[in-house]
Amino acid sequence: MGFERRFAPDFEVIVCAPSESFRWNVHDYPHHLAKWHHHPEYELHLIQSSNGKMMIGDHVGDFQAGCLVLTGPDLPHNWVSASQPGEQIPDRDMLLQFSPAFAEKISHLCPEFDDIATLFADAARGVEFGGETAEEGRRLLREIGGVHGPRRLVLFLDLMTLLAQTPRERKILSRAAPSFVAQTRSSEKLEIAISHILENFAGEIRLSKVASLCGMETSAFSRFFKKQSGHTFARYVNCSRVHAACNLLRQTEKPITDICFEVGFNNVANFNRQFVKICGQSPSTYRRDSRRIGTITRFEQIIAATA
């Protein structure tokens, strides 16, 4: 039959009932919907059982039963359980999906929902919830599946309010730079700096030169960049280089040493150190895990579709 390796995420079409503002669904694993994919809708995804590896944007990490993640529009995602061949995991996935238009209506409905707007902005890079937020979030998500009419919408608002109210119990997963740039349009100087970094990270980037491009003294620019972006200048440059390396590790067969120099690091030891610091794993482990999650064979698709 042959195997087809696919690293680009599949596009999924989400159909919401005309009488509903959002879609709630549960499915088993394996399933034809459980794959490396993206869609224009926001998605709150709960893994009810099993453990394994998840990939959210460029993030690859472990997940356990109870994992609760919110993804934004067109952010690729997938959860691969550590299951045995032929093993079926009933109701592994519980999810809630809603359109950007609905999200905008909710977040701009009144000033009291400003925190929800911030949550939706963070979802552009994927958000994982922990602590009491995750525990109560799982309960509300399950409760939504058993109600109809206005009560369903009230519970949705309760759920979004809960997820938005405790930032310390949520973790942003993906380092996708384009999403970050989109959130910083209010600062022209910061946009100039970040654009220069993203266009030139493969070469030498001097703090003094970027400060000059922004019309600022070097020390003042360094403080400004940290305050506005939340990162030191050096860390943001390293994050941009590691993000580019992630793409090359997933999408090409280039040796890791070549990738190291291609994205702007001048020695392999520093590249490995920064990669582990930012990604929490080595480049070789990242490549192996991302390939496993991003690889879908024709045989697997047929099996999933007939399950």
BALOBA-1460 file (C-alpha; in Angstrom, 3 decimals):
// residues 307
<rec num="1" residu="m" x="0.000" y="0.000" z="0.000"/>
<rec num="2" residu="g" x="2.943" y="2.329" z="0.682"/>
<rec num="3" residu="f" x="3.480" y="5.027" z="3.250"/>
<rec num="4" residu="e" x="2.965" y="8.751" z="2.829"/>
<rec num="5" residu="r" x="4.815" y="11.058" z="5.182"/>
<rec num="6" residu="r" x="3.034" y="14.339" z="5.729"/>
<rec num="7" residu="f" x="4.412" y="17.147" z="7.859"/>
<rec num="8" residu="a" x="1.911" y="19.811" z="6.792"/>
<rec num="9" residu="p" x="-1.203" y="19.758" z="9.011"/>
<rec num="10" residu="d" x="-4.498" y="18.746" z="7.456"/>
<rec num="11" residu="f" x="-7.274" y="21.318" z="7.203"/>
<rec num="12" residu="e" x="-10.422" y="20.354" z="9.090"/>
<rec num="13" residu="v" x="-13.866" y="21.759" z="8.305"/>
<rec num="14" residu="i" x="-15.912" y="22.361" z="11.462"/>
<rec num="15" residu="v" x="-19.683" y="22.241" z="11.066"/>
<rec num="16" residu="c" x="-21.732" y="23.801" z="13.850"/>
<rec num="17" residu="a" x="-25.485" y="23.183" z="14.129"/>
<rec num="18" residu="p" x="-27.572" y="26.247" z="13.114"/>
<rec num="19" residu="s" x="-29.218" y="26.259" z="16.543"/>
<rec num="20" residu="e" x="-25.875" y="26.360" z="18.404"/>
<rec num="21" residu="s" x="-23.240" y="29.080" z="18.889"/>
<rec num="22" residu="f" x="-20.466" y="26.539" z="19.409"/>
<rec num="23" residu="r" x="-19.790" y="22.841" z="18.850"/>
<rec num="24" residu="w" x="-19.284" y="20.296" z="21.650"/>
<rec num="25" residu="n" x="-18.046" y="16.813" z="20.751"/>
<rec num="26" residu="v" x="-16.557" y="13.610" z="22.181"/>
<rec num="27" residu="h" x="-14.687" y="10.940" z="20.215"/>
<rec num="28" residu="d" x="-12.572" y="7.837" z="20.730"/>
<rec num="29" residu="y" x="-8.922" y="7.274" z="19.877"/>
<rec num="30" residu="p" x="-7.832" y="6.325" z="17.244"/>
<rec num="31" residu="h" x="-10.291" y="8.397" z="15.224"/>
<rec num="32" residu="h" x="-10.191" y="10.082" z="11.828"/>
<rec num="33" residu="l" x="-10.322" y="13.469" z="13.613"/>
<rec num="34" residu="a" x="-7.353" y="12.644" z="15.858"/>
<rec num="35" residu="k" x="-4.515" y="13.774" z="13.593"/>
<rec num="36" residu="w" x="-2.094" y="16.655" z="12.964"/>
<rec num="37" residu="h" x="-4.512" y="19.330" z="11.730"/>
<rec num="38" residu="h" x="-5.729" y="22.916" z="11.953"/>
<rec num="39" residu="h" x="-8.949" y="24.862" z="11.480"/>
<rec num="40" residu="p" x="-10.121" y="28.504" z="11.709"/>
<rec num="41" residu="e" x="-12.000" y="27.901" z="14.971"/>
<rec num="42" residu="y" x="-10.829" y="28.175" z="18.559"/>
<rec num="43" residu="e" x="-10.778" y="24.787" z="20.299"/>
<rec num="44" residu="l" x="-10.799" y="23.823" z="23.971"/>
<rec num="45" residu="h" x="-9.538" y="20.239" z="24.075"/>
<rec num="46" residu="l" x="-9.627" y="17.813" z="27.011"/>
<rec num="47" residu="i" x="-7.836" y="14.464" z="27.024"/>
<rec num="48" residu="q" x="-9.960" y="12.341" z="29.382"/>
<rec num="49" residu="s" x="-7.740" y="9.272" z="29.521"/>
<rec num="50" residu="s" x="-4.291" y="7.968" z="28.476"/>
<rec num="51" residu="n" x="-0.931" y="9.718" z="28.224"/>
<rec num="52" residu="g" x="1.491" y="10.394" z="25.406"/>
<rec num="53" residu="k" x="2.940" y="13.221" z="23.332"/>
<rec num="54" residu="m" x="1.199" y="16.397" z="22.195"/>
<rec num="55" residu="m" x="2.220" y="18.876" z="19.539"/>
<rec num="56" residu="i" x="0.728" y="22.388" z="19.683"/>
<rec num="57" residu="g" x="2.205" y="24.652" z="17.012"/>
<rec num="58" residu="d" x="5.954" y="24.159" z="17.432"/>
<rec num="59" residu="h" x="5.621" y="22.802" z="20.973"/>
<rec num="60" residu="v" x="6.193" y="19.098" z="21.577"/>
<rec num="61" residu="g" x="5.642" y="17.788" z="25.098"/>
<rec num="62" residu="d" x="4.157" y="15.091" z="27.291"/>
<rec num="63" residu="f" x="0.489" y="14.971" z="28.242"/>
<rec num="64" residu="q" x="-1.412" y="13.080" z="30.911"/>
<rec num="65" residu="a" x="-5.099" y="12.306" z="31.421"/>
<rec num="66" residu="g" x="-6.844" y="15.572" z="32.276"/>
<rec num="67" residu="c" x="-4.726" y="17.690" z="29.892"/>
<rec num="68" residu="l" x="-6.775" y="20.805" z="29.030"/>
<rec num="69" residu="v" x="-5.580" y="23.051" z="26.178"/>
<rec num="70" residu="l" x="-7.075" y="26.036" z="24.312"/>
<rec num="71" residu="t" x="-5.833" y="26.562" z="20.737"/>
<rec num="72" residu="g" x="-6.463" y="29.616" z="18.584"/>
<rec num="73" residu="p" x="-7.442" y="29.867" z="14.906"/>
<rec num="74" residu="d" x="-5.309" y="27.739" z="12.559"/>
<rec num="75" residu="l" x="-2.826" y="26.687" z="15.237"/>
<rec num="76" residu="p" x="-1.941" y="23.053" z="14.320"/>
<rec num="77" residu="h" x="-2.402" y="20.486" z="17.081"/>
<rec num="78" residu="n" x="-2.426" y="16.764" z="17.800"/>
<rec num="79" residu="w" x="-2.310" y="14.338" z="20.737"/>
<rec num="80" residu="v" x="-0.749" y="10.888" z="20.215"/>
<rec num="81" residu="s" x="-1.500" y="8.391" z="22.995"/>
<rec num="82" residu="a" x="1.024" y="5.760" z="24.059"/>
<rec num="83" residu="s" x="-1.385" y="2.934" z="23.213"/>
<rec num="84" residu="q" x="-0.901" y="-0.591" z="21.948"/>
<rec num="85" residu="p" x="-1.589" y="-1.526" z="18.293"/>
<rec num="86" residu="g" x="-5.305" y="-2.111" z="17.879"/>
<rec num="87" residu="e" x="-6.139" y="-0.613" z="21.288"/>
<rec num="88" residu="q" x="-9.227" y="1.615" z="21.381"/>
<rec num="89" residu="i" x="-9.508" y="4.378" z="24.000"/>
<rec num="90" residu="p" x="-13.227" y="5.236" z="24.417"/>
<rec num="91" residu="d" x="-14.166" y="8.915" z="24.708"/>
<rec num="92" residu="r" x="-10.530" y="9.975" z="24.939"/>
<rec num="93" residu="d" x="-11.202" y="13.429" z="23.483"/>
<rec num="94" residu="m" x="-13.776" y="15.976" z="24.639"/>
<rec num="95" residu="l" x="-13.720" y="19.300" z="22.857"/>
<rec num="96" residu="l" x="-15.496" y="22.570" z="22.327"/>
<rec num="97" residu="q" x="-15.054" y="24.635" z="19.138"/>
<rec num="98" residu="f" x="-16.211" y="28.156" z="18.287"/>
<rec num="99" residu="s" x="-15.591" y="30.659" z="15.505"/>
<rec num="100" residu="p" x="-13.397" y="33.783" z="15.718"/>
<rec num="101" residu="a" x="-16.515" y="35.865" z="14.998"/>
<rec num="102" residu="f" x="-18.271" y="34.393" z="18.053"/>
<rec num="103" residu="a" x="-15.123" y="34.890" z="20.151"/>
<rec num="104" residu="e" x="-14.970" y="38.547" z="19.118"/>
<rec num="105" residu="k" x="-18.620" y="39.105" z="20.021"/>
<rec num="106" residu="i" x="-18.078" y="37.593" z="23.462"/>
<rec num="107" residu="s" x="-14.814" y="39.363" z="24.260"/>
<rec num="108" residu="h" x="-16.122" y="42.789" z="23.165"/>
<rec num="109" residu="l" x="-19.542" y="42.447" z="24.711"/>
<rec num="110" residu="c" x="-18.672" y="44.506" z="27.791"/>
<rec num="111" residu="p" x="-15.616" y="45.741" z="29.760"/>
<rec num="112" residu="e" x="-16.046" y="42.903" z="32.261"/>
<rec num="113" residu="f" x="-14.932" y="40.479" z="29.533"/>
<rec num="114" residu="d" x="-11.552" y="42.134" z="28.877"/>
<rec num="115" residu="d" x="-9.755" y="39.216" z="30.552"/>
<rec num="116" residu="i" x="-11.444" y="36.841" z="28.104"/>
<rec num="117" residu="a" x="-10.094" y="38.906" z="25.201"/>
<rec num="118" residu="t" x="-6.596" y="38.474" z="26.669"/>
<rec num="119" residu="l" x="-7.157" y="34.731" z="26.971"/>
<rec num="120" residu="f" x="-8.199" y="34.514" z="23.313"/>
<rec num="121" residu="a" x="-5.071" y="36.457" z="22.298"/>
<rec num="122" residu="d" x="-2.880" y="34.013" z="24.253"/>
<rec num="123" residu="a" x="-4.653" y="31.093" z="22.531"/>
<rec num="124" residu="a" x="-2.926" y="32.092" z="19.280"/>
<rec num="125" residu="r" x="0.084" y="30.149" z="20.617"/>
<rec num="126" residu="g" x="-1.834" y="27.522" z="22.582"/>
<rec num="127" residu="v" x="-2.588" y="27.616" z="26.310"/>
<rec num="128" residu="e" x="-2.427" y="24.690" z="28.737"/>
<rec num="129" residu="f" x="-4.316" y="25.044" z="32.031"/>
<rec num="130" residu="g" x="-3.288" y="23.732" z="35.433"/>
<rec num="131" residu="g" x="-4.310" y="23.736" z="39.070"/>
<rec num="132" residu="e" x="-7.846" y="24.553" z="40.159"/>
<rec num="133" residu="t" x="-8.519" y="26.236" z="36.806"/>
<rec num="134" residu="a" x="-8.001" y="22.941" z="34.976"/>
<rec num="135" residu="e" x="-9.986" y="20.955" z="37.533"/>
<rec num="136" residu="e" x="-13.029" y="23.248" z="37.403"/>
<rec num="137" residu="g" x="-12.618" y="23.713" z="33.646"/>
<rec num="138" residu="r" x="-12.890" y="19.969" z="33.086"/>
<rec num="139" residu="r" x="-16.081" y="19.858" z="35.174"/>
<rec num="140" residu="l" x="-17.732" y="22.728" z="33.282"/>
<rec num="141" residu="l" x="-16.733" y="21.337" z="29.884"/>
<rec num="142" residu="r" x="-18.340" y="17.991" z="30.736"/>
<rec num="143" residu="e" x="-21.460" y="19.705" z="32.078"/>
<rec num="144" residu="i" x="-21.954" y="21.639" z="28.835"/>
<rec num="145" residu="g" x="-22.411" y="18.344" z="26.984"/>
<rec num="146" residu="g" x="-25.566" y="17.559" z="28.944"/>
<rec num="147" residu="v" x="-27.485" y="20.814" z="28.603"/>
<rec num="148" residu="h" x="-29.346" y="22.694" z="25.850"/>
<rec num="149" residu="g" x="-30.709" y="26.146" z="25.128"/>
<rec num="150" residu="p" x="-29.756" y="29.278" z="27.098"/>
<rec num="151" residu="r" x="-28.195" y="27.220" z="29.919"/>
<rec num="152" residu="r" x="-25.604" y="25.957" z="27.436"/>
<rec num="153" residu="l" x="-24.487" y="29.518" z="26.637"/>
<rec num="154" residu="v" x="-24.413" y="30.501" z="30.317"/>
<rec num="155" residu="l" x="-22.088" y="27.573" z="31.062"/>
<rec num="156" residu="f" x="-19.873" y="28.547" z="28.127"/>
<rec num="157" residu="l" x="-19.487" y="32.053" z="29.582"/>
<rec num="158" residu="d" x="-18.793" y="30.576" z="33.015"/>
<rec num="159" residu="l" x="-16.125" y="28.356" z="31.481"/>
<rec num="160" residu="m" x="-14.389" y="31.174" z="29.569"/>
<rec num="161" residu="t" x="-14.511" y="33.432" z="32.649"/>
<rec num="162" residu="l" x="-12.910" y="30.694" z="34.729"/>
<rec num="163" residu="l" x="-10.135" y="30.039" z="32.200"/>
<rec num="164" residu="a" x="-9.377" y="33.763" z="31.930"/>
<rec num="165" residu="q" x="-9.323" y="34.775" z="35.588"/>
<rec num="166" residu="t" x="-6.092" y="33.135" z="36.828"/>
<rec num="167" residu="p" x="-3.180" y="33.755" z="34.408"/>
<rec num="168" residu="r" x="-0.691" y="32.037" z="36.738"/>
<rec num="169" residu="e" x="-2.503" y="28.732" z="36.127"/>
<rec num="170" residu="r" x="-2.049" y="28.804" z="32.379"/>
<rec num="171" residu="k" x="1.030" y="28.161" z="30.276"/>
<rec num="172" residu="i" x="1.621" y="29.384" z="26.734"/>
<rec num="173" residu="l" x="2.946" y="26.487" z="24.669"/>
<rec num="174" residu="s" x="4.089" y="27.491" z="21.173"/>
<rec num="175" residu="r" x="6.849" y="29.992" z="20.403"/>
<rec num="176" residu="a" x="5.337" y="30.947" z="17.034"/>
<rec num="177" residu="a" x="6.888" y="34.366" z="16.360"/>
<rec num="178" residu="p" x="4.310" y="35.565" z="13.781"/>
<rec num="179" residu="s" x="1.570" y="35.450" z="16.414"/>
<rec num="180" residu="f" x="3.709" y="37.495" z="18.768"/>
<rec num="181" residu="v" x="4.425" y="40.112" z="16.120"/>
<rec num="182" residu="a" x="0.696" y="40.447" z="15.452"/>
<rec num="183" residu="q" x="0.131" y="41.264" z="19.122"/>
<rec num="184" residu="t" x="2.708" y="44.058" z="19.203"/>
<rec num="185" residu="r" x="1.441" y="46.323" z="16.413"/>
<rec num="186" residu="s" x="0.728" y="49.101" z="18.931"/>
<rec num="187" residu="s" x="4.447" y="49.816" z="19.262"/>
<rec num="188" residu="e" x="6.112" y="50.993" z="16.069"/>
<rec num="189" residu="k" x="9.582" y="50.816" z="17.585"/>
<rec num="190" residu="l" x="9.049" y="47.313" z="18.878"/>
<rec num="191" residu="e" x="7.725" y="46.249" z="15.477"/>
<rec num="192" residu="i" x="10.851" y="47.649" z="13.806"/>
<rec num="193" residu="a" x="13.053" y="45.736" z="16.248"/>
<rec num="194" residu="i" x="11.229" y="42.430" z="15.959"/>
<rec num="195" residu="s" x="11.002" y="42.657" z="12.169"/>
<rec num="196" residu="h" x="14.756" y="43.219" z="11.998"/>
<rec num="197" residu="i" x="15.390" y="40.210" z="14.256"/>
<rec num="198" residu="l" x="13.104" y="37.924" z="12.266"/>
<rec num="199" residu="e" x="14.637" y="38.996" z="8.953"/>
<rec num="200" residu="n" x="18.263" y="38.773" z="10.076"/>
<rec num="201" residu="f" x="18.513" y="36.201" z="12.895"/>
<rec num="202" residu="a" x="20.566" y="33.874" z="10.676"/>
<rec num="203" residu="g" x="23.423" y="36.407" z="10.782"/>
<rec num="204" residu="e" x="24.982" y="38.560" z="13.454"/>
<rec num="205" residu="i" x="22.493" y="40.799" z="15.256"/>
<rec num="206" residu="r" x="23.908" y="43.625" z="17.370"/>
<rec num="207" residu="l" x="21.857" y="45.261" z="20.090"/>
<rec num="208" residu="s" x="23.434" y="48.626" z="19.282"/>
<rec num="209" residu="k" x="22.381" y="48.442" z="15.630"/>
<rec num="210" residu="v" x="18.765" y="47.558" z="16.425"/>
<rec num="211" residu="a" x="18.665" y="50.333" z="19.029"/>
<rec num="212" residu="s" x="19.905" y="52.756" z="16.370"/>
<rec num="213" residu="l" x="17.202" y="51.582" z="13.929"/>
<rec num="214" residu="c" x="14.663" y="52.448" z="16.607"/>
<rec num="215" residu="g" x="16.264" y="55.831" z="17.295"/>
<rec num="216" residu="m" x="17.184" y="54.969" z="20.873"/>
<rec num="217" residu="e" x="20.279" y="54.728" z="23.080"/>
<rec num="218" residu="t" x="21.409" y="51.139" z="23.562"/>
<rec num="219" residu="s" x="20.745" y="50.965" z="27.314"/>
<rec num="220" residu="a" x="17.356" y="52.674" z="26.996"/>
<rec num="221" residu="f" x="16.357" y="50.369" z="24.141"/>
<rec num="222" residu="s" x="17.374" y="47.289" z="26.139"/>
<rec num="223" residu="r" x="15.057" y="48.334" z="29.004"/>
<rec num="224" residu="f" x="12.300" y="49.241" z="26.542"/>
<rec num="225" residu="f" x="12.506" y="45.899" z="24.736"/>
<rec num="226" residu="k" x="12.361" y="43.898" z="27.982"/>
<rec num="227" residu="k" x="9.402" y="45.911" z="29.289"/>
<rec num="228" residu="q" x="7.402" y="45.724" z="26.040"/>
<rec num="229" residu="s" x="8.143" y="42.146" z="24.971"/>
<rec num="230" residu="g" x="8.676" y="40.394" z="28.299"/>
<rec num="231" residu="h" x="12.023" y="39.035" z="27.010"/>
<rec num="232" residu="t" x="15.579" y="40.286" z="27.089"/>
<rec num="233" residu="f" x="16.931" y="41.142" z="23.654"/>
<rec num="234" residu="a" x="19.329" y="38.180" z="23.680"/>
<rec num="235" residu="r" x="16.608" y="35.734" z="24.716"/>
<rec num="236" residu="y" x="14.257" y="36.905" z="21.977"/>
<rec num="237" residu="v" x="16.999" y="36.482" z="19.370"/>
<rec num="238" residu="n" x="17.690" y="32.976" z="20.676"/>
<rec num="239" residu="c" x="13.970" y="32.133" z="20.698"/>
<rec num="240" residu="s" x="13.667" y="33.274" z="17.077"/>
<rec num="241" residu="r" x="16.635" y="31.135" z="16.064"/>
<rec num="242" residu="v" x="15.346" y="28.097" z="17.953"/>
<rec num="243" residu="h" x="11.876" y="28.563" z="16.428"/>
<rec num="244" residu="a" x="13.442" y="28.555" z="12.957"/>
<rec num="245" residu="a" x="15.434" y="25.453" z="13.905"/>
<rec num="246" residu="c" x="12.202" y="23.735" z="14.990"/>
<rec num="247" residu="n" x="10.746" y="24.299" z="11.532"/>
<rec num="248" residu="l" x="13.855" y="22.904" z="9.825"/>
<rec num="249" residu="l" x="13.983" y="19.893" z="12.154"/>
<rec num="250" residu="r" x="10.354" y="19.054" z="11.348"/>
<rec num="251" residu="q" x="10.336" y="19.791" z="7.651"/>
<rec num="252" residu="t" x="13.798" y="18.847" z="6.347"/>
<rec num="253" residu="e" x="16.367" y="16.065" z="6.604"/>
<rec num="254" residu="k" x="19.252" y="18.485" z="7.125"/>
<rec num="255" residu="p" x="21.836" y="17.418" z="9.710"/>
<rec num="256" residu="i" x="21.401" y="19.110" z="13.084"/>
<rec num="257" residu="t" x="24.881" y="20.644" z="12.804"/>
<rec num="258" residu="d" x="23.944" y="22.337" z="9.520"/>
<rec num="259" residu="i" x="20.704" y="23.639" z="11.016"/>
<rec num="260" residu="c" x="22.637" y="25.054" z="13.975"/>
<rec num="261" residu="f" x="24.722" y="27.320" z="11.726"/>
<rec num="262" residu="e" x="21.898" y="28.057" z="9.286"/>
<rec num="263" residu="v" x="19.738" y="29.672" z="11.983"/>
<rec num="264" residu="g" x="22.556" y="31.855" z="13.327"/>
<rec num="265" residu="f" x="24.298" y="29.956" z="16.146"/>
<rec num="266" residu="n" x="28.081" y="29.918" z="15.881"/>
<rec num="267" residu="n" x="28.740" y="26.668" z="17.745"/>
<rec num="268" residu="v" x="26.850" y="23.440" z="18.283"/>
<rec num="269" residu="a" x="27.280" y="23.351" z="22.059"/>
<rec num="270" residu="n" x="25.534" y="26.706" z="22.511"/>
<rec num="271" residu="f" x="22.818" y="25.701" z="20.045"/>
<rec num="272" residu="n" x="22.086" y="22.508" z="21.982"/>
<rec num="273" residu="r" x="22.127" y="24.372" z="25.299"/>
<rec num="274" residu="q" x="19.733" y="27.088" z="24.110"/>
<rec num="275" residu="f" x="17.451" y="24.547" z="22.409"/>
<rec num="276" residu="v" x="17.097" y="22.492" z="25.597"/>
<rec num="277" residu="k" x="16.582" y="25.665" z="27.652"/>
<rec num="278" residu="i" x="13.769" y="26.905" z="25.400"/>
<rec num="279" residu="c" x="12.177" y="23.629" z="24.248"/>
<rec num="280" residu="g" x="12.895" y="21.418" z="27.225"/>
<rec num="281" residu="q" x="14.410" y="18.701" z="25.018"/>
<rec num="282" residu="s" x="17.339" y="18.139" z="22.661"/>
<rec num="283" residu="p" x="17.087" y="18.908" z="18.916"/>
<rec num="284" residu="s" x="17.275" y="15.193" z="18.066"/>
<rec num="285" residu="t" x="14.469" y="14.339" z="20.497"/>
<rec num="286" residu="y" x="12.361" y="17.202" z="19.153"/>
<rec num="287" residu="r" x="12.846" y="15.969" z="15.583"/>
<rec num="288" residu="r" x="11.921" y="12.404" z="16.515"/>
<rec num="289" residu="d" x="8.800" y="13.363" z="18.488"/>
<rec num="290" residu="s" x="7.538" y="15.964" z="16.004"/>
<rec num="291" residu="r" x="8.005" y="13.524" z="13.108"/>
<rec num="292" residu="r" x="6.056" y="10.857" z="14.986"/>
<rec num="293" residu="i" x="3.163" y="13.225" z="15.574"/>
<rec num="294" residu="g" x="3.289" y="14.865" z="12.153"/>
<rec num="295" residu="t" x="3.563" y="11.619" z="10.231"/>
<rec num="296" residu="i" x="0.322" y="10.089" z="9.025"/>
<rec num="297" residu="t" x="0.293" y="7.023" z="6.826"/>
<rec num="298" residu="r" x="-2.388" y="6.026" z="4.354"/>
<rec num="299" residu="f" x="-2.816" y="2.793" z="6.287"/>
<rec num="300" residu="e" x="-3.422" y="4.677" z="9.562"/>
<rec num="301" residu="q" x="-5.953" y="6.961" z="7.891"/>
<rec num="302" residu="i" x="-7.913" y="4.021" z="6.507"/>
<rec num="303" residu="i" x="-7.928" y="2.255" z="9.886"/>
<rec num="304" residu="a" x="-9.033" y="5.441" z="11.682"/>
<rec num="305" residu="a" x="-11.789" y="6.138" z="9.160"/>
<rec num="306" residu="t" x="-13.270" y="2.664" z="9.581"/>
<rec num="307" residu="a" x="-12.960" y="2.553" z="13.381"/>
